């Protein structure tokens, strides 16, 4: 096995180890969804530098997503299910909170 192949294998094992834990899956999802904005559009109107910056963030997020799907597709699905459940739980918590009276 070449040094490059060994490095790739180690990187794959490292990613899989992260994805095997709930905390690791939450972290990866948080990076992909929030920090890289890979699920959002990147166009920023006339601000071409901002669009380029957003595209760079998006490219990183897409790379992480594709690597996750390649290395551990079954754990990618688990990560998505957990993220959707967390989103639903947060929505329910918000709805259960007492509403302040409207001052209008």
PLY file of the C-alpha trace (Angstrom):
ply
format ascii 1.0
element vertex 104
property float x
property float y
property float z
element edge 103
property int vertex1
property int vertex2
end_header
0.00 0.00 0.00
1.42 3.39 -0.98
1.83 6.18 1.59
-1.02 8.06 -0.10
-3.30 5.03 0.18
-2.32 4.58 3.82
-3.09 8.24 4.54
-6.47 7.93 2.83
-7.29 4.78 4.78
-6.35 6.49 8.05
-8.50 9.52 7.18
-11.43 7.22 6.40
-10.98 5.38 9.72
-10.81 8.70 11.57
-14.03 9.97 10.00
-15.79 6.69 10.70
-14.69 6.86 14.35
-16.18 10.36 14.64
-19.43 9.26 13.02
-19.78 6.28 15.35
-20.60 8.60 18.26
-23.73 10.72 18.65
-21.55 13.71 19.60
-19.45 13.24 16.48
-22.52 13.06 14.25
-23.96 16.21 15.87
-20.66 18.02 15.29
-20.41 16.99 11.64
-24.04 17.99 11.03
-23.52 21.34 12.75
-20.49 22.05 10.56
-22.26 21.04 7.35
-25.58 22.73 8.09
-24.59 25.90 9.91
-20.93 26.72 9.48
-20.48 25.91 5.80
-23.94 26.89 4.62
-23.70 24.05 2.10
-27.47 23.62 2.14
-28.09 27.29 1.27
-27.60 29.31 -1.86
-24.31 31.16 -2.15
-25.27 34.03 -4.44
-24.87 37.41 -2.71
-26.11 39.76 -5.41
-23.61 42.31 -6.63
-21.16 41.40 -3.85
-19.01 39.05 -5.90
-16.45 38.62 -3.12
-19.20 37.54 -0.75
-20.51 35.08 -3.33
-17.01 33.66 -3.80
-16.58 33.35 -0.03
-19.95 31.63 0.31
-19.05 29.25 -2.52
-15.83 28.36 -0.70
-17.76 27.57 2.47
-20.26 25.57 0.47
-17.51 23.58 -1.25
-16.10 22.56 2.13
-19.54 21.48 3.33
-20.19 19.47 0.19
-16.80 17.78 0.50
-17.54 16.77 4.10
-20.98 15.51 3.09
-19.61 13.46 0.18
-16.81 12.01 2.31
-19.31 11.07 5.01
-21.55 9.38 2.46
-18.60 7.52 0.92
-17.01 6.35 4.18
-20.13 5.50 6.18
-23.37 5.85 4.23
-25.35 4.08 6.95
-24.08 6.54 9.57
-24.86 9.47 7.28
-28.49 8.32 7.28
-28.43 8.00 11.09
-26.98 11.52 11.32
-29.80 12.90 9.15
-32.45 11.10 11.19
-30.98 12.44 14.43
-30.80 15.98 13.04
-34.43 15.84 11.93
-35.47 14.49 15.33
-33.55 17.26 17.11
-35.21 19.87 14.89
-38.64 18.43 15.69
-37.87 18.28 19.42
-36.74 21.93 19.37
-39.94 22.93 17.58
-42.04 21.15 20.20
-40.10 22.81 23.03
-40.73 26.23 21.47
-44.43 25.50 21.08
-44.69 24.32 24.69
-43.19 27.55 26.04
-45.71 29.99 27.47
-46.34 32.89 25.12
-45.96 36.46 26.35
-49.11 38.56 25.98
-49.20 40.74 22.90
-48.86 44.42 23.78
-50.66 45.97 20.92
0 1
1 2
2 3
3 4
4 5
5 6
6 7
7 8
8 9
9 10
10 11
11 12
12 13
13 14
14 15
15 16
16 17
17 18
18 19
19 20
20 21
21 22
22 23
23 24
24 25
25 26
26 27
27 28
28 29
29 30
30 31
31 32
32 33
33 34
34 35
35 36
36 37
37 38
38 39
39 40
40 41
41 42
42 43
43 44
44 45
45 46
46 47
47 48
48 49
49 50
50 51
51 52
52 53
53 54
54 55
55 56
56 57
57 58
58 59
59 60
60 61
61 62
62 63
63 64
64 65
65 66
66 67
67 68
68 69
69 70
70 71
71 72
72 73
73 74
74 75
75 76
76 77
77 78
78 79
79 80
80 81
81 82
82 83
83 84
84 85
85 86
86 87
87 88
88 89
89 90
90 91
91 92
92 93
93 94
94 95
95 96
96 97
97 98
98 99
99 100
100 101
101 102
102 103
